[in-house]
Each structure stands twice: as C-alpha cells, then as structure tokens.
Amino acid sequence: MKNKIFHPYTPFSAIEKGFPNMVRGEGITLFDEQGNQYVDMVSSWWACALGHGHPKVVKAIQEQAGVLQHSITGSLTHPNVLALADRLAKLMPTPERHTLFASDGCSAVEAALKIAIQYWYNLGRPEKNWVIGMDQGYHGDSLGAVGAGFVDGFHKPFEHSVLHHEKLPFPKPSADDPDGFEPSRAVIEAHAEKLAAVIVEPLCQGSAGMRIYSAGYLKKLADCCAANDVLLIVDEVAMGFGRTGKRFAFNHAGIDPDLVTVGKALTAGYMPLSACIVKDKIYSTFSDAPEDHTFYHGNTYAGHPIGCAAALAALEVYEAEDTVERAAEMAEKMKQWMHPMAELDCVKELRFLGMIGVVELKPEAKPLIAKIKQSLFEQGYLFRPLGTVFYLMPPLVISDDDLRAAVYALQQTIEDFC
Ligand SMILES: *Cc1c(COP(=O)(O)O)cnc(C)c1O
C-alpha cells in the first residue's frame, strides 16, 4: 500500500524507507506487525502515563462507547463531563473553578489564551490583550499557541504569521538572583499595562529540549503576575498527572494558577481530550448581558463522553495505584542509575525532574544522534531525541528492571558511538 500519510514531525527523507507499523501495545511495549517489540521510552508523545492497554481504562472506554458516543457541551451536558469537571476542580489548590473542555493540548491552550484576553475585555480593559510566553516555549502547533511560545527549530516558517511580543528570558540563576527571575520581572513590569496573561510550561520546557528551571522561579512568577494584574496560565499538558513526581508541576512551587491547561496524560493517552481549568474570578466575568461577554468558542469534541470516561478512569487509576508517589520514588532510582553517564566523553550534562531523565550530548556529537537513536531502536527502545538531547520519559508504571535496562542500553549505545 502506498503511504498517503502526511506525517507530523517527521523528516521527509525518512519517509521513503517506510516506518515500523505498530499494531499493538501492552504495558510499556509497542509491537510492530512483524512482532518486534519496542519499549515506549517517550510514553507515546508523553501521554501514556499508564502504558498501553490498562484494563480499567480500556473497560471504561468500551462501556461508554455502548451507551453514549457523543453529545455536545454547548447548552447540553452529560454525566461524564459533569463528573470530570468536578473532579478536576477538586484537584486544584482551590476548587472554585470551571473547566472548558477541548480535544487536544493546543486547543486547550487556544481556549486559555482567549479566556485570558476576554477576561480583561469583559472588565472594560481591552488594551490588556497580550499574552507572552517564555523564550523557546512550546504550547502546541496552532497559530495562537505558536505565537505564545515559539520554538525556533519548529516554527521558523510562521515567524511572520504569528504575534511576536517580547518573551520572558529562560531563567539563568546567578549569585544575586538564585532563580534567575529578575530579567523576567523587568519584562512583566515594562508591559503590565498591555499584558492579559503570561503562559509558561511549569518547571520544564519539553519541546525546547527538556530545559529545567526552579520551582522558586515559578513562585516568583506567580507573585509578580498577581502584583501586576496579569493572569498566569500554567500549561500542564506535558507535566500534569505525576510526571514531575507531584500531581502537577506547579505543586512544587505551592502556587494556585489562574488558568491551568491539561491534556496528554489527562486520559493517560487513551483518548484525545484536553481541558482549560479556570478560576471563578475569571469565569464570573462572562455573561450574556452584554452579549459580547459570552464565550463564543468551542470544539466539536469538547467534553467528548468517551474521552471523559477515559479521563475519569485514568484519574481513578492514578489514585488507586499511587502512580504519582511511585513516580517520585522511581525518579530517585533513575537518577542514580543514570549518574555514570555524566562521565561519558560526549555527554555535556545530565538533568533531572521527576520521571524525566535528560542526557544532553555535546554539540559536536550532533552527527551521531540519528545513529544512536537507530541503534537503540534496533535494540527495542523507542527514543525521540530533541536536537542533541536524549531523554527518558517512560510510562510512569515502568518496572525497576525495565527502567534500569533502558538506562543501561542508552549508556552503552552512547558509549559505543562516541
Ligand atoms: C504537547 C504539548 C501541547 C500541545 O498538545 P497537543 O495535544 O499536541 O496539541 C501543549 N503544551 C505543551 C506543554 C505540550 O507539551
């Protein structure tokens, strides 16, 4: 069969050769049509926190599919979406929230950007309409999200098609500024009159190459936004539901963000569903008198019943199996096992945040990246390096033995090629 797929995030030179055809997933493993096995070290784009085929989530999807497949959330509701909105509110530091559902991460981010902008419009301050992100932030690939973030390596063709406001610089700690926050404070204070919101990936910029910054920075950012009448949008699409060793990455900073976006692990990667969780001080400015204070925004599959069933089941499993606590314990072990890699010649540095383990190679190792990745694949490990950065982001349910084996395979393979 001719390949008619327009593959996302895929080098076109690789398409000729064809790709492994994954036909089944079980636990941390994907199986191709020849029966070869691959450990999913990227949790299928950071989503499958519970691995593949978890019986409780699968059952919830199957049951819901036989009852109600779709019904909209525009002027209607259904039991799953009611339960999930209530559940998400209770997971926040303060439960006074309403949740707008969407289908994937970028659509939750688009909603967050527009809710933040319309909030100030509703309050009679339409001049506050900028949303700024952090340098090399990633919030999805729709144009609004691309403008709020902007990863040079991905988004250059769209440079002139998106809004370019100033960005918060990536934190560089120093002796007088241990969290590297002061340059960001200067940007926020300079533009406070125009700023609707700031959006960040909490503690770790994923697509930029797993760049990690301190919880202290995030705390100062939240305080600075509050002091300057600027909303804070925390984009938990990649970090939420245990990846960092706490339920949300922002929990490390002890903050209570105005808007939180979630996706990916919300359904443990089993159904496309995302959400924007909004504080009631924002929600309560929306009304239909005047009519332009209504939120005329939505996605066809917002709050999709099967997606919500998957999310409710995933959240239940996270609780029942202590997934987050387990991830925090496992993270310590991963760090120890990875430590020897720091000694390898071509390794620039190691970085860690919860169940994210990062091995950044030196720039001169760039030509080796594709070879290392391919060799690992042939050994049965699916990695997707970002530039010169290899990272481990396995399902949170990975066993000690499997994780140790994966770390060892990565170490050996880097050693072989460097
Ligand atoms: C993946 C990601 C998104 C976009 O999610 P999609 O489901 O791919 O649209 C948004 N924000 C962050 C932080 C992400 O990692």
The ligand as a MOL file (V3000), in Angstrom:
LIG
                    3D

  0  0  0     0  0            999 V3000
M  V30 BEGIN CTAB
M  V30 COUNTS 15 15 0 0 0
M  V30 BEGIN ATOM
M  V30 1 C 2.2360 18.6630 23.6050 0
M  V30 2 C 2.0350 19.9830 24.2310 0
M  V30 3 C 0.9990 20.8330 23.8330 0
M  V30 4 C 0.1310 20.5340 22.6450 0
M  V30 5 O -0.6480 19.4160 22.8190 0
M  V30 6 P -1.2790 18.6840 21.5240 0
M  V30 7 O -2.1670 17.6520 22.1100 0
M  V30 8 O -0.1120 18.1110 20.7780 0
M  V30 9 O -1.9800 19.7360 20.7450 0
M  V30 10 C 0.7920 21.9880 24.5360 0
M  V30 11 N 1.5770 22.3190 25.5640 0
M  V30 12 C 2.5950 21.5500 25.9700 0
M  V30 13 C 3.4200 21.9760 27.1310 0
M  V30 14 C 2.8710 20.3630 25.3020 0
M  V30 15 O 3.9190 19.6060 25.6640 0
M  V30 END ATOM
M  V30 BEGIN BOND
M  V30 1 1 1 2
M  V30 2 1 2 3
M  V30 3 2 2 14
M  V30 4 1 3 4
M  V30 5 2 3 10
M  V30 6 1 4 5
M  V30 7 1 5 6
M  V30 8 2 6 7
M  V30 9 1 6 8
M  V30 10 1 6 9
M  V30 11 1 10 11
M  V30 12 2 11 12
M  V30 13 1 12 13
M  V30 14 1 12 14
M  V30 15 1 14 15
M  V30 END BOND
M  V30 END CTAB
M  END
